[in-house]
Amino acid sequence: MTQTLIGFDYAGVPCVKITKGDIDPANEPDGNVGSFLYNSKWAKDYKIAGIDLIPQVGSTTFYPSGAGLSNYTKYAIRNTSAKADTQQTYFRSGHFPDLNYAIPLVDIKARRITNDRFVSGQLQRLIYGPELSGARRNGVWYQPAETLFGWGTGMTVYYPSSTGSISSGTVINSTFRNDDDTPDGESFYYNLSLWDLPGNNVPITDGAPVVPIADATVIQIDNAGARVAKPGFDLNNITRPSQLAFDSARSPTKIIGSGDIACPVGVTNYDIGVTIPPNAQADVHFYSGSTIAYPMNPTGTTDQLFGAEYWFQGSLIRFNNPNSACRARFVIYANSTQAVSSGNNDVLRQFEENGENVVQLLRPGAADPPRFADIVVDSRWPCIQILAEGYIPVGTGILTHTVNFNAAGCFPMVKYTTVHGAGSFGQNIGAGNVESWSARARVPFFSRCAVRNGASWEGNICGNATWCTLTQSQAVFRTYRGQPLRLEYFTATQYANRNPDVLYDTNPVVGIRYYILGIPA
């Protein structure tokens, strides 16, 4: 059961609150974070700003229709040859009208072309370089995000026959076939998700609590829609969307399924009890042992692979683990590419399902039953709250950075970006078709580089790798700035003398922008 309040709480503040079980939302202290499925007094928003599936195009395509190189918001071009089939997709921030940050919290998830399964959480292996003494001697173990630029500002980009500029945006390179370089014949395309949160060291807009205004209009629910202001703001004087807890067009991020399950070798299914919408978004942490790790645990030996692929089928999230046994902690968001419906449903809807009283706030004109895209708040589905957030400057060396927080009664997850300064293509791994940039933020990934000496691999965690361990009260981030990116034997003499070329990152991490997320347990 859940309890819903639309009105004044114990502090005399008008708000919308949903609590677990028999907890009284009117009198429960806001500091008891594990009690609330939703609380409109949360100052820090966790809202999606846009999703793009980056499909394959048959020919050069500009968005919006009729645009060109000077004014596109999205531009995709396909390149095919006898050995390769690739696509470059260019995005400007204007493609996402709900985005309010020049460098946002960015997430890019790789999907395998052959079976449409997500593989971002897996460690891939690529053996490269010439054969020396009868074997390939250079190797890299990485997550697909290592090959991605991330999101940047002040970008000069390569077009097929010219260069151009993107003031805020990205270029994503998809590989549909590459006979030379794709590991084990794998081919991927990507889902791009942007959150309306900063991915660098700027503060969250209207993210600090403000003293409530006496006699302010805070809650407005009628046939025209539902709007609720954050404490300290009046609906009659709203100047930007971040001053609203929600409205009919910008809903909180809802969780329709979550779990922390064993993921043995083979296929594992988990039924969330709700049909998962098409192209739904999920976050998954694969880890081993009792401590959660993201984006993954460092592997114990250089040649060890880790993690599983996952996909959705009906109400199931399914995992296929070809490697060693691990655990999967996951959340499935209601956000997807599903369109809104059309009908005459009430904005405030109450009904009983399986003996539970359900309260919904809907977009005006939703059908009965509504789609996920119509639902602003639903008392069955917890909304993400930000338990802690901040920016950590990163120095050179193998370093740890500790963040303490309170997740009592919650199911914590972590999202973060690695922050980088100005750079140019040069030797950078993951710059793609970007020639230069003034700043960027990247999706975190784990990677290891090595050379094979005799029968064994010898190497280290790469200088661009990061990872985080997470408990109920602490996150510890690990960085490796200054470590090599690649170790490479190119000649038999180098191999005989055990003297590899060493490649370093020319655009190293300078900071970590993190968010500790809480879902009521």
C-alpha positions in Angstrom: 0.0 0.0 0.0 1.0 3.6 -0.4 -0.3 6.9 1.0 -0.7 10.1 -1.0 -0.9 13.8 0.2 -2.0 16.7 -2.0 -2.0 19.6 0.4 -0.1 20.9 3.4 2.4 18.8 5.3 3.7 19.0 8.9 5.8 22.2 8.1 2.7 24.0 6.6 4.1 23.7 3.1 1.8 22.8 0.2 3.2 19.8 -1.7 2.5 16.4 -3.2 4.0 13.5 -1.4 3.6 9.7 -1.7 4.9 7.4 1.0 5.4 3.7 1.5 3.0 1.4 3.3 1.2 3.1 6.2 3.6 6.0 6.6 1.6 9.2 7.0 2.8 11.6 4.3 1.5 14.7 6.1 3.6 14.1 9.2 6.7 12.1 7.9 9.9 14.2 8.2 11.4 15.1 4.8 14.8 13.8 6.1 13.6 10.2 6.2 14.6 9.7 2.5 13.6 6.0 2.4 10.0 6.8 3.3 9.0 8.7 0.1 8.1 7.3 -3.3 7.8 11.0 -4.3 8.2 14.4 -2.6 7.6 17.6 -4.6 9.8 19.4 -2.0 12.9 17.8 -3.5 14.9 20.7 -4.9 17.1 18.7 -7.2 15.3 17.3 -10.3 16.1 14.0 -12.1 14.3 14.4 -15.4 15.0 13.1 -18.8 15.8 15.8 -21.4 15.7 13.6 -24.5 16.2 10.1 -26.0 17.5 9.3 -29.5 17.8 5.7 -30.8 20.2 6.7 -33.6 18.8 4.3 -36.2 20.6 3.3 -39.4 20.0 5.6 -42.3 20.0 4.6 -46.0 21.3 7.9 -47.2 22.4 11.3 -45.8 19.6 12.6 -43.6 19.2 16.1 -42.0 16.8 17.0 -39.2 14.6 19.0 -39.2 13.5 18.2 -42.7 15.0 20.7 -45.2 18.0 21.6 -43.0 21.6 21.4 -44.2 25.1 21.6 -42.8 24.6 25.2 -41.5 21.4 24.7 -39.5 20.8 21.0 -38.7 20.0 19.8 -35.2 20.8 16.2 -36.2 22.7 15.0 -39.3 23.4 11.3 -40.1 25.6 10.0 -42.9 26.3 6.4 -43.9 29.6 5.2 -45.2 29.9 1.8 -46.8 32.8 -0.1 -48.4 33.9 -3.6 -49.1 35.2 -4.0 -45.6 33.1 -1.6 -43.5 29.7 -0.1 -42.9 29.7 2.8 -40.5 27.6 5.8 -39.7 28.4 9.2 -38.2 25.5 11.0 -36.5 26.0 14.6 -35.5 23.9 16.3 -32.8 23.5 19.9 -31.8 21.9 20.7 -28.4 18.9 22.3 -30.3 17.7 18.7 -31.1 16.7 18.4 -27.5 14.5 21.4 -26.6 14.1 20.4 -22.9 17.9 20.5 -22.4 19.1 23.4 -20.2 22.8 22.7 -19.9 25.7 23.2 -22.4 27.3 20.0 -21.1 24.6 17.7 -19.7 24.7 14.4 -17.9 25.0 12.1 -20.9 24.4 8.4 -21.3 25.1 6.4 -24.4 24.3 2.7 -24.5 25.6 0.3 -27.1 23.2 -2.2 -28.7 24.3 -5.2 -30.7 23.1 -5.1 -34.3 22.4 -8.8 -34.7 20.0 -9.3 -31.8 19.2 -5.7 -30.5 20.6 -6.5 -27.0 22.3 -3.9 -24.8 26.0 -4.7 -24.3 27.3 -1.5 -22.6 27.9 -3.2 -19.3 30.1 -5.9 -20.8 33.9 -5.9 -21.0 34.9 -6.4 -24.7 38.2 -7.7 -25.9 40.0 -6.5 -29.0 43.3 -8.0 -30.2 45.1 -5.7 -32.5 48.4 -4.9 -34.1 50.7 -7.2 -36.3 51.4 -10.8 -35.6 54.8 -11.3 -34.0 56.3 -14.8 -33.5 53.0 -16.3 -34.7 50.5 -14.4 -32.5 48.9 -11.0 -32.0 50.8 -9.3 -29.2 48.7 -6.2 -28.4 45.4 -6.2 -26.7 42.8 -3.9 -25.1 39.8 -4.9 -22.9 37.2 -2.2 -22.8 33.6 -1.2 -22.5 32.0 0.2 -25.7 31.8 3.8 -24.2 35.6 4.1 -24.6 35.2 4.6 -28.3 32.6 7.5 -27.8 33.4 11.2 -27.7 30.7 12.0 -25.1 29.2 15.5 -25.2 31.2 18.7 -25.8 31.3 22.4 -26.4 33.2 24.5 -28.9 33.6 21.6 -31.3 35.2 21.5 -34.8 33.9 18.4 -36.6 34.9 16.6 -39.7 32.3 16.2 -42.5 32.9 14.0 -45.5 34.4 16.9 -47.6 34.6 19.8 -45.2 34.7 20.8 -41.5 32.0 22.5 -39.4 31.3 23.6 -35.9 29.0 22.5 -33.0 28.7 24.9 -30.1 27.2 22.2 -27.9 26.6 18.6 -28.9 28.2 15.3 -30.0 29.2 13.0 -32.8 28.4 9.3 -32.4 30.1 6.8 -34.7 28.1 3.6 -35.2 29.8 0.5 -36.6 27.5 -1.9 -38.5 30.3 -3.9 -40.0 34.1 -3.6 -39.8 36.0 -6.6 -40.9 39.3 -5.3 -39.6 38.7 -3.8 -36.2 35.4 -4.9 -34.7 36.0 -7.4 -31.8 34.8 -10.9 -32.5 32.7 -9.7 -35.5 30.5 -7.5 -33.2 28.6 -4.6 -34.6 26.8 -1.9 -32.5 24.5 1.0 -32.7 23.7 3.4 -29.8 20.9 4.9 -27.7 21.6 8.5 -26.6 20.0 9.7 -23.4 20.4 13.1 -22.0 19.4 14.1 -18.5 18.5 17.7 -17.6 21.4 17.9 -15.2 24.9 19.3 -15.6 27.6 16.9 -16.7 30.4 19.2 -15.6 31.2 21.4 -12.6 28.2 23.9 -12.9 25.5 23.8 -10.2 22.0 22.4 -10.7 19.7 25.3 -11.7 17.2 25.9 -8.8 18.7 22.8 -7.1 19.2 24.5 -3.7 16.2 24.6 -1.2 14.4 27.9 -1.0 12.3 29.3 1.8 8.6 28.8 1.0 6.6 31.9 0.1 3.6 32.6 2.3 0.2 32.3 0.5 1.9 31.3 -2.8 0.0 29.3 -5.4 1.9 26.0 -5.4 -0.5 23.3 -6.5 -2.8 23.6 -9.6 -4.7 20.5 -10.7 -7.6 21.0 -13.1 -8.8 20.0 -16.6 -6.0 22.0 -18.1 -3.3 19.9 -16.4 -1.3 19.4 -13.2 1.4 21.9 -12.1 3.2 21.9 -8.8 5.9 24.5 -7.8 8.9 23.7 -5.7 9.0 25.4 -2.3 10.0 29.1 -2.6 8.2 29.6 -6.0 4.7 30.7 -7.0 2.9 29.3 -10.0 1.9 32.8 -11.0 5.5 33.9 -11.3 7.4 30.9 -12.8 10.2 32.0 -15.0 11.8 28.7 -16.0 10.8 25.0 -15.9 13.3 24.1 -13.1 11.2 26.1 -10.6 8.5 23.5 -11.0 8.5 20.1 -9.3 6.5 18.9 -12.3 3.9 19.9 -14.8 2.0 17.9 -17.5 4.9 18.2 -19.9 7.8 17.5 -17.6 7.3 14.6 -15.2 9.6 13.2 -12.6 11.6 10.1 -13.6 9.6 7.0 -12.5 10.9 3.5 -11.9 8.6 0.7 -13.1 11.0 -2.0 -12.1 14.1 -2.6 -10.1 16.1 -5.4 -8.6 19.4 -6.8 -7.4 19.7 -10.4 -8.6 22.2 -13.2 -9.2 23.4 -13.4 -12.8 25.0 -16.8 -13.3 26.5 -18.0 -16.6 23.6 -18.4 -19.0 20.2 -16.7 -19.3 18.4 -15.2 -16.3 14.9 -13.6 -16.4 13.3 -11.1 -14.0 9.6 -10.3 -14.2 8.8 -6.7 -13.1 5.0 -7.4 -13.4 4.4 -4.5 -15.9 4.7 -4.7 -19.7 7.9 -2.7 -20.5 7.3 0.0 -23.1 9.2 -0.1 -26.4 12.7 1.3 -26.3 12.6 1.7 -22.5 15.7 3.0 -20.7 17.5 1.1 -17.9 20.6 1.5 -15.8 22.4 -1.7 -14.8 25.4 -2.2 -12.5 27.2 -5.6 -13.0 29.4 -6.4 -10.0 30.8 -9.3 -8.0 31.0 -9.8 -4.3 29.1 -7.8 -1.8 30.0 -4.3 -2.9 28.3 -2.7 -5.9 30.6 -1.5 -8.7 30.0 0.8 -11.6 30.6 0.8 -14.5 32.1 -2.6 -13.5 34.5 -4.4 -11.2 38.1 -4.4 -12.5 38.8 -7.9 -13.8 41.0 -10.1 -11.7 43.2 -11.2 -14.6 44.0 -9.4 -17.8 42.3 -11.9 -20.1 39.1 -12.2 -18.0 35.9 -10.9 -19.6 32.9 -9.7 -17.4 29.3 -8.7 -17.4 26.2 -9.7 -19.4 24.0 -8.4 -22.2 20.4 -7.5 -21.4 17.1 -6.9 -23.3 13.4 -6.5 -22.6 10.6 -9.0 -23.5 7.1 -8.3 -22.4 7.4 -7.8 -18.6 10.8 -9.4 -18.4 14.3 -8.0 -18.3 16.5 -10.8 -19.5 20.2 -11.3 -19.1 22.6 -13.5 -21.0 25.9 -13.9 -19.2 28.6 -15.7 -21.3 31.4 -14.9 -18.8 31.8 -15.5 -15.0 28.9 -15.3 -12.5 28.1 -11.9 -11.2 25.2 -9.8 -9.9 23.0 -7.3 -11.7 21.6 -4.2 -9.9 19.1 -2.5 -12.2 16.4 0.1 -12.6 14.0 0.3 -15.5 12.6 3.8 -16.2 9.1 4.6 -17.6 10.8 6.9 -20.1 10.8 5.5 -23.6 10.1 6.6 -27.2 6.4 5.6 -26.8 4.1 8.4 -28.0 1.3 9.9 -25.9 -2.3 8.7 -26.3 -5.5 10.5 -27.0 -8.7 10.4 -25.0 -10.8 12.0 -22.2 -9.2 10.6 -19.1 -9.3 12.8 -16.0 -6.1 14.6 -15.0 -6.5 13.3 -11.4 -7.3 9.6 -11.6 -7.9 7.3 -8.7 -8.7 3.5 -8.9 -8.0 0.2 -7.1 -5.7 -2.4 -8.5 -5.0 -5.7 -6.8 -6.4 -4.4 -3.6 -4.2 -1.2 -3.7 -5.5 2.3 -4.0 -3.7 4.0 -6.9 -3.5 7.8 -7.5 -2.3 9.1 -10.9 -1.8 12.6 -12.2 -2.1 12.5 -16.0 -1.4 14.7 -19.0 -4.7 16.3 -20.2 -6.3 14.3 -23.0 -4.9 10.9 -22.1 -6.7 7.7 -23.1 -8.1 5.1 -20.7 -5.9 3.3 -20.0 -3.1 5.9 -20.3 0.3 5.1 -21.7 3.5 5.6 -19.7 4.1 8.8 -21.7 0.8 10.2 -20.3 1.6 9.6 -16.6 3.1 12.4 -14.6 3.0 10.7 -11.2 1.8 7.2 -10.2 1.6 6.1 -6.6 2.7 2.6 -7.5 6.1 3.7 -9.0 8.8 5.4 -7.0 10.5 8.5 -8.5 14.2 8.9 -8.4 15.6 11.3 -5.8 19.1 12.7 -5.8 20.7 11.7 -2.4 24.0 13.4 -3.1 25.7 15.2 -6.1 28.8 17.2 -6.7 32.1 17.6 -8.6 35.4 16.1 -7.7 38.7 17.6 -9.2 41.0 14.8 -10.4 44.8 14.9 -10.2 47.4 12.6 -11.7 48.1 9.1 -10.3 46.1 6.1 -9.1 43.7 8.0 -6.8 40.5 7.4 -4.7 37.9 10.0 -4.0 35.3 9.3 -1.3 31.7 10.7 -1.1 29.5 10.1 2.0 25.7 10.1 1.9 22.6 8.9 3.6 20.7 6.2 1.7 18.8 4.7 4.7 15.8 2.8 3.4 16.8 3.3 -0.2 18.2 1.3 -3.1 21.2 3.5 -4.2 22.6 3.7 -7.7 25.3 6.0 -9.1 25.6 8.0 -12.4 28.5 10.1 -13.3 30.5 11.6 -16.1 34.2 12.1 -16.5 35.0 15.8 -17.2 37.7 16.8 -19.7 39.2 20.1 -20.8 40.1 21.4 -24.3 41.6 18.9 -26.7 42.1 17.9 -30.3 42.0 14.5 -32.1 45.8 13.6 -32.0 46.2 10.4 -30.0 42.9 10.6 -28.1 40.9 7.4 -27.9 37.2 8.2 -28.4 37.4 11.5 -30.4 35.7 10.0 -33.5 35.0 12.7 -36.1 35.6 15.6 -33.7 38.8 17.5 -34.6 38.9 19.8 -31.5 36.8 20.9 -28.6 36.8 23.4 -25.7 35.4 21.0 -23.1 33.6 17.7 -22.9 32.0 15.1 -20.5 32.2 11.4 -21.2 30.3 8.3 -20.2 32.4 6.4 -17.6 34.0 3.0 -18.7 36.5 0.5 -17.5 39.5 -0.5 -19.8 42.7 -2.4 -19.5 45.6 -2.5 -22.0 48.3 -5.2 -22.3 50.9 -6.9 -24.4 51.4 -10.6 -24.6 54.8 -11.8 -23.5 55.1 -15.5 -24.2 51.9 -17.2 -23.0 50.7 -14.4 -20.6 49.3 -10.9 -20.9 51.0 -8.1 -19.0 49.5 -4.7 -18.6 47.5 -2.2 -16.5 44.3 -0.4 -16.0 44.2 2.4 -18.6 44.7 6.0 -17.8 41.2 6.9 -19.2 39.4 4.3 -17.0 37.4 5.1 -13.9 35.1 3.1 -11.6 33.2 3.5 -8.4 32.2 1.2 -5.5 28.9 1.9 -3.7 27.5 1.0 -0.3 24.5 2.4 1.6 26.5 5.3 2.9 29.6 5.8 0.7 30.8 6.0 -2.9 34.5 5.6 -3.7 35.6 6.8 -7.1 38.9 5.5 -8.6 40.9 7.3 -11.3 44.1 6.4 -13.2 45.1 9.6 -14.9 48.7 9.4 -16.2 48.6 5.6 -16.8 49.1 4.4 -20.4 46.2 4.1 -22.8 47.9 1.5 -25.0 51.0 -0.7 -24.9 52.0 -1.7 -28.5 54.6 -4.0 -30.1 55.0 -3.1 -33.7 58.3 -4.9 -34.6 59.9 -8.2 -33.8 62.8 -6.3 -32.2 60.5 -4.5 -29.8 58.9 -7.8 -28.8 62.3 -9.5 -28.4 63.5 -6.6 -26.1 60.1 -6.3 -24.3 60.1 -2.6 -25.2 56.6 -1.6 -26.3 55.5 1.8 -27.6 53.4 3.5 -24.9 50.5 5.7 -25.7 49.2 8.3 -23.2 45.9 10.2 -23.0 46.3 13.8 -24.3 42.8 14.8 -23.0 42.8 13.2 -19.6 40.1 13.4 -17.0 40.1 16.5 -14.9 37.0 15.9 -12.8 34.1 13.7 -12.0 30.5 15.0 -11.9 28.5 12.5 -9.8 24.9 11.8 -8.8 24.0 9.3 -6.1 20.4 8.2 -6.8 17.9 6.7 -4.4 14.9 4.5 -4.9 12.9 3.6 -1.8 13.7 0.0 -1.0 
